Amino acid sequence: SASIIVVHNHPSGDPTPSPEDVRVTEMIVEAGQLLDIEVLDHLIIGHNRYVSMKERGLGFK
């Protein structure tokens, strides 16, 4: 089966997830379920650090 990891950056340098990041992650996970593509994680990159949405339980059920 197929799987993906979604990654994007925050130009501000602060990788803290926004409410929009959570909503988009939920939408991507739902679309992946329809297409039988597992979303392994959604990473947000900032200055010298990153946040794993999955580790924080944001957007993944």
Secondary structure, DSSP 8 states (H G I E B T S, - for coil): -EEEEEEEE-TTS-----HHHHHHHHHHHHHHHHHTEEEEEEEEEETTEEEETTTTT-S--
